[in-house]
C-alpha cells in the first residue's frame, strides 16, 4: 500500500501541468518536498495568474488561498488541504469594523487611505479596495506605505501594528504622527473606542493586531545572545516588535532572511527570529559551512495543520472537492487592491 507521499507524486505525475502545488516557506519540510513552487506571500501571489494549471493547491493558511482565488483565472480551482488553517493576525481585523473605523477617521473630511498587510481576509481586502487602498507584504511594505501616504491625508495600516511601526521607522515618519488604535476595536464597536479629536492631525493609524509567533521574540532573548555570543548576528522578521527590531542586525521578509543566511560568511553564527520551519530548513541547508539557529522556538500551529496526509487526500478528491471561492461583491474590490500592489511593485 502506498504512503501519502507516494500518492501525491503519483497524482502529480498523472495530472502534469493541470496541477500546481504552492507552498509557503513556513510549511514543514515534508510538505515543501511535495510542492512545485515555494515562496513568501508576494512571490506566490505573482505566480497565480501565469499558472496554466486547472487545479492550484495552496499549502499555507486560508487568507493565502483566498488571495489566490481572487487572482485566479476563470476556470481555475483553488484548494487548501485544511480550511481551518487560519491566521490569528488576520482574524484580528474584521471587515465591518475596518469599514466603520475608516468612516470615523474620515468624519472631519480627511481622506484616509487603507493599506492592508496581505495577512488579512478577502473581505478586508475588499473594504480596502473600495476605499482606494492597496495591499502590502513584508517584502514591499516600505514601497507600499510610501505610495499610500502619497494618495491621501493619512493612512490606516492593518492589521499588524508592528510591521506598520517598523516600516514607519524606515520612512522616518515621526512617532508623534502615528496612533495605535485602541485594542478594543478588534472585538468591539470602533465608535465606542476611537476619538476623532485624538485622531486629528495624525498621519498614520495602526490597527492593534499582531502575530502571536513573532510577538514571542523578546528583548531578553536578543540581549542574552549579545552577552553570550557577541560575534553572532541576529536578524528578525518585521512582524517583531520595534523594540526587538531596533536591537538586531537586520530585519526583513522571509526572502530577506533566506538571503541573509546565504550571504553570511563561512564559519559565522546567525540567529533568525521567525517561524521555526524556515529556520530549521536554512540550518540544514548551510550545515557545515555556517551555524543558523532560531532566536526562540516558534512554530505556527495553523501552518502545521497542512500535512502530507491532508495534501494527499486533497489531491485524491480534486474532482469532487469544494474549491476556495470569493463572492464577486468582495472579489472585485479585493482584486483591485491586490492589483494596485502588483502594479506599484512591477
Rosetta blueprint (number, residue, H / E / L):
1 X L
2 X L
3 X L
4 X H
5 X H
6 X H
7 X H
8 X H
9 X H
10 X H
11 X H
12 X H
13 X H
14 X H
15 X H
16 X H
17 X H
18 X H
19 X E
20 X E
21 X E
22 X E
23 X E
24 X E
25 X L
26 X L
27 X L
28 X L
29 X H
30 X H
31 X H
32 X H
33 X L
34 X L
35 X L
36 X L
37 X E
38 X E
39 X E
40 X L
41 X H
42 X H
43 X H
44 X H
45 X H
46 X H
47 X H
48 X H
49 X L
50 X L
51 X L
52 X L
53 X L
54 X L
55 X E
56 X E
57 X E
58 X E
59 X E
60 X L
61 X L
62 X H
63 X H
64 X H
65 X H
66 X H
67 X H
68 X H
69 X H
70 X H
71 X H
72 X L
73 X L
74 X L
75 X L
76 X L
77 X E
78 X E
79 X E
80 X L
81 X L
82 X L
83 X L
84 X L
85 X L
86 X L
87 X L
88 X H
89 X H
90 X H
91 X H
92 X L
93 X L
94 X L
95 X H
96 X H
97 X H
98 X H
99 X H
100 X H
101 X H
102 X H
103 X H
104 X H
105 X H
106 X L
107 X L
108 X L
109 X L
110 X L
111 X L
112 X E
113 X E
114 X E
115 X E
116 X E
117 X E
118 X L
119 X L
120 X L
121 X L
122 X H
123 X H
124 X H
125 X H
126 X H
127 X H
128 X H
129 X H
130 X H
131 X L
132 X L
133 X L
134 X E
135 X E
136 X E
137 X L
138 X L
139 X L
140 X L
141 X H
142 X H
143 X H
144 X H
145 X H
146 X H
147 X H
148 X H
149 X H
150 X L
151 X L
152 X L
153 X L
154 X E
155 X E
156 X E
157 X E
158 X E
159 X L
160 X E
161 X H
162 X H
163 X H
164 X H
165 X H
166 X H
167 X H
168 X H
169 X H
170 X H
171 X H
172 X L
173 X L
174 X L
175 X H
176 X H
177 X H
178 X E
179 X E
180 X E
181 X L
182 X L
183 X H
184 X H
185 X H
186 X H
187 X L
188 X L
189 X L
190 X H
191 X H
192 X H
193 X L
194 X L
195 X L
196 X H
197 X H
198 X H
199 X H
200 X L
201 X L
202 X L
203 X L
204 X E
205 X E
206 X E
207 X L
208 X L
209 X E
210 X L
211 X L
212 X H
213 X H
214 X H
215 X H
216 X L
217 X L
218 X L
219 X H
220 X H
221 X H
222 X H
223 X H
224 X H
225 X H
226 X H
227 X H
228 X H
229 X L
230 X L
231 X L
232 X L
233 X E
234 X E
235 X E
236 X E
237 X L
238 X L
239 X L
240 X L
241 X L
242 X H
243 X H
244 X H
245 X H
246 X H
247 X L
248 X L
249 X L
250 X E
251 X E
252 X L
253 X L
254 X H
255 X H
256 X H
257 X H
258 X H
259 X H
260 X H
261 X H
262 X H
263 X H
264 X L
265 X L
266 X L
267 X L
268 X L
269 X E
270 X E
271 X E
272 X E
273 X E
274 X L
275 X L
276 X H
277 X H
278 X H
279 X H
280 X H
281 X H
282 X H
283 X H
284 X H
285 X H
286 X L
287 X L
288 X L
289 X L
290 X L
291 X E
292 X E
293 X E
294 X E
295 X L
296 X L
297 X L
298 X L
299 X L
300 X L
301 X L
302 X L
303 X H
304 X H
305 X H
306 X L
307 X L
308 X H
309 X H
310 X H
311 X H
312 X H
313 X H
314 X H
315 X H
316 X H
317 X L
318 X L
319 X L
320 X L
321 X L
322 X L
323 X L
324 X L
325 X L
326 X L
327 X L
328 X H
329 X H
330 X H
331 X H
332 X H
333 X H
334 X H
335 X H
336 X H
337 X H
338 X H
339 X H
340 X H
341 X H
342 X H
343 X H
344 X H
345 X L
346 X L
